[in-house]
Amino acid sequence: MQGSLPVLMGRRVLLREPREDDVVPLFEYSSDPDVTRFLAFAPPASPDDTLYFIAKCHEHREQDREYVYVIAGVADDRAMGIIGLRHIDQPMRTAQIGTWLGRAFWSTGANVEAKQLLLDFSFGPLSLHRIEARIAVDNHRSRRAFERIGGRREGLLRESFFKDGVYHDQDLFVVLTHEWRSRRQRELTGRPRQASKDGHR
């Protein structure tokens, strides 16, 4: 994608392209081992590492490899974390979503709202069909966040995540475009999902 990513505006958070003035907060958050426990990258050793990460985000966006957004507060525009689409396959209309937030923003609703904004963008302007999330089986916080937005578990990916010399299993969660649109329509109209014949929703 040539030019900056469009700003995605929510009620409490907005998504925008990373900037150099995000280095200090992003470095601070990603230096917390609990934040990076389930992430593929190693914690940055210095702010220069975070600056390099931001530069690579811009490069990968131009190559349509990854679209990386900063999650920021609507009120102050201060960075709270990162969300992005990677492994973008336009012919297959698929991508993977990933998110991390500074510890101070856990359990605030920022994670769920950021995912909603990025999925609206993915299934709208980007015309993608399938968004996947690979979530470590021990990452209960991320599992709950993805379930809240309607993600469905499709199966177990055995020993698919390697970190600190150890292989970990991951669950594969998926959202499809028609499922997402139906869910968003119900949210807008306030109508509950219709029960099936066996009484389940």
N, C-alpha and C positions, 0 to 999 in steps of 0.2 A: 504494500500500500504506500503510494507516494504521498508525501505530506503527513502532517500529524494525524494521529487517531482522533476521531470526534470525541468531544467531552460527553459523557453519559451522566445525566443529572438525576439524582434521586431525592428523597425527602430529607435524609440525614447524611448520606454520603454521595460523593460524586466520583466518577472514574475519569482520569485524565492521563496523558502521557507523562512518564517520569521526566523530571528536570534535575539539573545540577544542584539546586537548592534543596532537593530531597535527600541528599547524601547523608547529612547528619542524623535525621530521625531514622532513616532506613538502616543505617549502619548500627545505630543503637539497638533497634528492635532485633535485627538479625544476629546480633552478638549474644543474644539470650539462647542458651542451648535448648530450652524447652520450646522455643519458637521454631528452631530448625531441626528438631528431633526427627520429624517425618519428611523432611525436604531432601531432594536429591543433591543439592549443592552443599559444600562445606561452608561454615560460618566465615564471613569476610575477616581477613587479618588486619585490615586497615580501611579508613575511609576511601583510599584510592581504589581498593577492590570494589567498593560499592559504586564509585564513579565509573569504573570499567564496566560493571554490570549495566549501568544506565546506557552507556555508549553502545553496548551489544544489543540492548533492547531496541534502540533506534535502527541499528543495522539489520536486525532480524525482521523488524516491521517492514523495512524497504524491500526485503527479499520475500515477504509474505510467508515467513517461517513461523513467526510467533507475533502475537499482538499482546503486549504487556502494558497493563494499566497500574497506576498508583491509585489506591483507595484513599480518598481524602475526605475530611469533614466539610460539609457544605458551609458551615458557619465560618471556618477559619482557613480552609484549603490546606491544612497541615496533613502531611502524609501519615497514614495509619497502617499501611501494609501494601501488599501487591496481589493482583489477580491477573490472570492472563489465559490466552488460548495458545496452545502449542500443538505440534504435529498436525498442522492444518492441512487437510487434503481437500482441495476445492473440487476435483473431479468426483470424489466419493462423498463430498459435502459432510465431512466429519472433522472433529477436533477434540482435543483434551483440554479440560479446564483445571486450573490449579490456583490455590489461594493461600496466603499467609498474612497474619495480622500481629502487630505488637501486642504483648501480653495485656497492656492496659485496655485494649479494645475487645478482649474476649468477652463473650456473653453480653454484648451490647446490641446485638442485631445487625452489626455492620457486615459481618460475613454473609448472612443471608441476603441482605439488601444488595450487596455488591454482586453476588451471584445472579440475582434476579436481573439486575441491570445488564450484565454481560450476556445472559441468555436471551434477553429481549433483543440485544444487538446481534447475537449470533443467528437467531432464527428469523430476524427481520432483515436488516440491510445486508448481512453477509450471506443470507439464504442457505445456511447450513441445515442439515437434517438430523444429525446425531452428535450429541456432546457427551463425552465420556469423562469419568473421573476415576483414577486409580487411587484407592485409599487404603493405607495400611490397616490391617484388621484391629490393631490396638489403638488406632486414632479415632477414638469414640467421638470427640468433638466434631471432627470433619464429617464423620458418618451421619451424625444427627443433623448437621447443617444441610447436607445434601438431601437427606430424607425429607426435611422441611419444605424443600422446593420441589418435591415430587420425583426425585431421583429413584430409580429402581435398581436393585441389586441384580446383576445378571449372572454372577458366578465368582469363583475364587481363582485368583491368579497365583499359583504356587511359586514361592521363591522368586518373585518378579521384581523385588526391590532390594538392592544391595547397598548397605551403608555400614561404615565402621567395621568392615570385615565380616558382616553377618548378612545372610539372606533372610528376607521377610516376605510373608504372604500379603497380598493385597486383595481387596474386594473391588470388583468392577461395577461401578454405578453408571447408569445411562439415563439421559433425558432425550426424548425424540420430539421433533418439532410439533407434531399434531397433539401430543400429550401436553406440551407446554402451552400451546395456544388455547386448548380447552381449559387448562387450569387457570390461565390468566383471564379468560372470559368469565369463568365462574367467580373469580375474585372481583372483577369489575361489576358484575351484576348482583353479587351476593347470594347467588343460588347455590344450594348444597349439591354435591355430586349425587346423581341418582343411584339408588341402591339396586343391586342385581337381584335376580330371582331368589337366591339363597340368603338374601338379607345383608350381604357384605357390601361395603362401599369401596 
